[in-house]
Amino acid sequence: MIWRGIAIGILISAPMGPVGILCIQRTLDKGRRTGFYTGVGAAFSDLFYCLLTGFGLSFIEEFIERNQNVIQLVGSAVLIGFSLYLFKKNPATRLKKPMQQESSPKKNILAGFLFTFSNPLILFLIIGLFARFNFLMPEIRFYHYIIGFLSIFAGAIAWWWLVTYFIDKVRAHFNLRSMWLINRIIGIVILLFAIVGIVTGISNIATA
């Protein structure tokens, strides 16, 4: 269960979606701790969805399924706001003040959690991974599942630790112009994610 859980945790976190891009941007802009705490928030959200799937909380799953288009629209609106923030942000302030105090860990964890929670479609990925690794088996005891879910969280944390470690190691190679370009590029990518989410949500609501 430990190795199954770690593998599932890594595979859930590995796809480079909006939260991954946010984690990279914050690592480059505000330091490794800020990026890592954002990843921790994403790991908590992944664990929450895994618990929903594992313990069969059908009433919550049905609520998310019924309102997934609304959740997707709200999440996309948040992404648009963040992409506009990146376009306006001046990276020179961070480069001139390397010892600037980092933002609150709680806020970064909450941001990572909300970014990941705004994509309820991750439930389908989790269901597929649970089936692939035979995570939900009748003969497995309850305490085995506790170990398994803790291992999923540990795998997700390990992934974000490695990502922020690598990004932090190469951040010294970025100058002011490259940081400005990265902010713009990441802003565009996140904006594209948001547009796709809004179009998908509206089309689903229209055809419902």
C-alpha positions as CSV (number, residue, x, y, z in Angstrom):
1,M,0.0,0.0,0.0
2,I,2.9,2.4,0.7
3,W,4.4,2.1,-2.8
4,R,1.0,2.1,-4.4
5,G,0.1,5.2,-2.5
6,I,3.3,7.0,-3.3
7,A,3.0,6.2,-7.0
8,I,-0.6,7.4,-7.1
9,G,0.4,10.6,-5.3
10,I,3.1,11.4,-7.8
11,L,1.0,10.6,-10.8
12,I,-1.9,12.8,-9.6
13,S,0.5,15.7,-9.1
14,A,2.7,15.2,-12.1
15,P,0.5,16.6,-14.9
16,M,1.6,20.3,-15.4
17,G,-1.8,22.0,-15.0
18,P,-2.5,25.5,-13.6
19,V,-1.3,24.7,-10.1
20,G,2.0,23.3,-11.4
21,I,2.6,26.5,-13.3
22,L,1.6,28.6,-10.3
23,C,4.1,26.6,-8.2
24,I,6.9,27.2,-10.7
25,Q,6.1,30.9,-11.0
26,R,6.0,31.4,-7.2
27,T,9.3,29.5,-6.7
28,L,11.0,31.8,-9.3
29,D,9.4,34.9,-8.0
30,K,9.3,34.5,-4.2
31,G,11.5,31.6,-3.4
32,R,11.3,27.9,-2.9
33,R,9.3,27.9,0.3
34,T,6.5,29.9,-1.3
35,G,6.4,27.5,-4.3
36,F,6.6,24.4,-2.0
37,Y,3.7,25.6,0.2
38,T,1.6,26.1,-2.9
39,G,2.4,22.5,-3.8
40,V,1.4,21.4,-0.3
41,G,-2.0,23.0,-0.7
42,A,-2.4,21.1,-4.0
43,A,-1.5,17.9,-2.2
44,F,-4.1,18.5,0.4
45,S,-6.7,19.0,-2.3
46,D,-5.6,15.8,-4.1
47,L,-5.9,13.9,-0.8
48,F,-9.4,15.3,-0.2
49,Y,-10.5,14.0,-3.6
50,C,-8.8,10.6,-3.0
51,L,-10.7,10.3,0.3
52,L,-14.0,11.1,-1.5
53,T,-13.3,8.4,-4.0
54,G,-12.0,5.9,-1.5
55,F,-14.7,6.1,1.1
56,G,-17.5,6.6,-1.4
57,L,-19.0,9.8,-0.1
58,S,-21.5,9.7,-2.8
59,F,-23.5,12.7,-1.7
60,I,-20.5,15.0,-2.0
61,E,-19.5,13.4,-5.3
62,E,-23.0,14.0,-6.6
63,F,-22.9,17.6,-5.4
64,I,-19.5,18.2,-7.2
65,E,-20.8,16.4,-10.3
66,R,-24.0,18.5,-10.4
67,N,-22.1,21.7,-9.9
68,Q,-18.9,20.9,-11.7
69,N,-19.6,23.4,-14.5
70,V,-20.1,26.2,-11.9
71,I,-17.0,25.2,-10.1
72,Q,-15.1,25.2,-13.4
73,L,-16.3,28.6,-14.2
74,V,-15.4,30.0,-10.8
75,G,-12.0,28.4,-11.0
76,S,-11.4,29.8,-14.5
77,A,-12.3,33.3,-13.3
78,V,-9.7,33.0,-10.6
79,L,-7.1,31.9,-13.3
80,I,-8.0,34.9,-15.4
81,G,-7.4,37.2,-12.5
82,F,-4.1,35.6,-11.7
83,S,-2.9,35.7,-15.4
84,L,-3.7,39.5,-15.5
85,Y,-1.8,39.9,-12.2
86,L,1.3,38.3,-13.8
87,F,1.1,40.5,-16.9
88,K,1.1,43.7,-14.7
89,K,3.7,42.4,-12.1
90,N,7.1,43.9,-12.3
91,P,9.8,41.3,-11.4
92,A,12.4,44.0,-10.8
93,T,11.0,44.5,-7.2
94,R,11.8,41.0,-6.3
95,L,15.3,41.0,-7.9
96,K,16.2,44.2,-6.1
97,K,15.1,42.9,-2.8
98,P,16.2,39.2,-2.5
99,M,15.6,39.3,1.3
100,Q,12.0,40.4,1.0
101,Q,9.8,38.6,3.4
102,E,7.9,35.8,1.9
103,S,4.1,35.6,2.0
104,S,2.2,33.6,4.6
105,P,2.5,29.8,4.3
106,K,-1.2,29.5,5.1
107,K,-2.1,31.8,2.2
108,N,0.1,29.8,-0.2
109,I,-1.3,26.5,1.0
110,L,-4.8,27.8,0.6
111,A,-4.1,29.1,-3.0
112,G,-2.7,25.7,-4.0
113,F,-5.7,24.0,-2.5
114,L,-8.2,26.2,-4.2
115,F,-6.5,26.0,-7.6
116,T,-6.5,22.2,-7.5
117,F,-10.0,21.9,-5.9
118,S,-11.4,24.1,-8.8
119,N,-10.8,21.1,-11.1
120,P,-13.2,18.3,-10.0
121,L,-12.4,16.4,-13.2
122,I,-9.4,15.1,-11.2
123,L,-11.8,12.5,-9.7
124,F,-11.8,10.6,-13.0
125,L,-8.0,10.5,-12.9
126,I,-8.1,9.2,-9.4
127,I,-10.6,6.5,-10.2
128,G,-8.4,5.4,-13.1
129,L,-5.3,5.3,-10.9
130,F,-7.1,3.4,-8.1
131,A,-8.2,0.8,-10.6
132,R,-4.8,0.6,-12.2
133,F,-3.0,0.0,-8.9
134,N,-5.8,-2.1,-7.3
135,F,-6.0,0.4,-4.5
136,L,-9.6,-0.5,-3.5
137,M,-9.8,-4.2,-2.8
138,P,-12.3,-5.9,-0.5
139,E,-9.6,-7.9,1.3
140,I,-7.6,-4.8,2.3
141,R,-8.2,-3.8,5.9
142,F,-9.1,-0.3,7.1
143,Y,-5.7,0.5,8.6
144,H,-4.1,-0.4,5.3
145,Y,-6.2,2.3,3.7
146,I,-5.0,4.8,6.2
147,I,-1.4,3.9,5.3
148,G,-2.3,4.1,1.7
149,F,-3.9,7.6,1.9
150,L,-1.0,8.9,3.9
151,S,1.4,7.5,1.3
152,I,-0.6,9.3,-1.5
153,F,-0.1,12.6,0.4
154,A,3.6,11.8,0.9
155,G,4.0,11.0,-2.8
156,A,2.4,14.3,-3.8
157,I,4.6,16.2,-1.3
158,A,7.7,14.5,-2.6
159,W,6.8,15.5,-6.1
160,W,6.4,19.2,-5.2
161,W,9.6,19.1,-3.2
162,L,11.5,17.8,-6.2
163,V,9.9,20.3,-8.6
164,T,10.6,23.3,-6.3
165,Y,14.2,22.0,-5.6
166,F,15.0,21.9,-9.4
167,I,13.4,25.2,-10.2
168,D,15.2,26.9,-7.2
169,K,18.5,25.5,-8.5
170,V,18.1,27.0,-11.9
171,R,16.6,30.3,-10.8
172,A,20.0,31.9,-10.6
173,H,20.3,31.7,-14.4
174,F,17.3,34.1,-14.8
175,N,17.9,37.8,-15.2
176,L,15.3,40.6,-15.1
177,R,14.3,40.2,-18.8
178,S,13.9,36.4,-18.6
179,M,11.8,36.8,-15.4
180,W,9.6,39.3,-17.2
181,L,9.2,36.9,-20.2
182,I,8.5,34.0,-17.9
183,N,5.7,36.0,-16.1
184,R,4.2,36.8,-19.5
185,I,4.5,33.3,-20.9
186,I,3.0,31.8,-17.7
187,G,0.3,34.4,-17.7
188,I,-0.7,33.5,-21.3
189,V,-0.7,29.7,-20.5
190,I,-2.9,30.2,-17.5
191,L,-5.2,32.5,-19.5
192,L,-5.5,29.7,-22.1
193,F,-6.4,27.2,-19.3
194,A,-9.0,29.6,-18.1
195,I,-10.5,30.3,-21.5
196,V,-10.8,26.5,-22.2
197,G,-12.5,26.1,-18.8
198,I,-15.0,28.8,-19.4
199,V,-15.9,27.6,-22.9
200,T,-16.3,24.0,-21.7
201,G,-18.3,25.1,-18.7
202,I,-20.7,27.3,-20.7
203,S,-21.1,24.7,-23.5
204,N,-21.9,22.0,-20.9
205,I,-24.5,24.3,-19.2
206,A,-26.0,25.2,-22.6
207,T,-26.4,21.5,-23.6
208,A,-27.6,20.4,-20.2
